Amino acid sequence: MEAGKLRHLVTVQVNSPTQDAMGHPVESWTSSTTAYASIEPMSGRELATRQGLTSTVSHRIRMRYLSLTPQQRITFGSRVFSVNVVRNIDERSAEIEALCTEQI
């Protein structure tokens, strides 16, 4: 992986549910770690190819290996990306690719 492509400082967040005053669950996200990543919008062709995986993927985020699961999310500035699929590239635990959906 070329370091020059990792130009976006992203934050990985973990869902830490809490309760409001009435005892109802409230979604609360806690920052877990930061990392440099590349954020690439997927082209129409890639979306059609990946449609079998998930039909809502809009971005590919690549970064050096870290423990990332679909229960987490990635933020970049004010942008929020839900993680759909995480791939360990070449099963070497050196680089991961997250297929994400940007929340609007």
VENPEJO-V530122 format. One record per backbone hydrogen bond with DSSP energy under -0.5 kcal/mol. NH is the residue of the N-H (numbers start at 1). CO is the residue of the C=O. If there is no record, write none. Layout:
BEGIN
NH CO
NH CO
END
This chain:
BEGIN
5 2
6 3
7 5
8 37
9 7
10 8
10 35
11 75
12 33
13 73
14 30
15 71
16 14
16 28
18 26
20 24
23 20
26 18
30 14
32 12
33 12
35 10
37 8
38 62
40 38
40 60
42 58
47 43
48 44
49 45
50 46
51 47
52 49
53 50
54 50
57 54
58 100
59 100
60 40
61 98
62 38
62 60
63 96
64 36
65 94
68 66
72 69
73 13
74 81
75 11
76 79
79 76
80 103
81 74
82 101
83 72
84 82
84 99
85 99
87 97
89 87
89 95
91 88
92 89
96 63
97 87
98 61
99 85
99 97
100 59
100 98
101 82
103 80
END
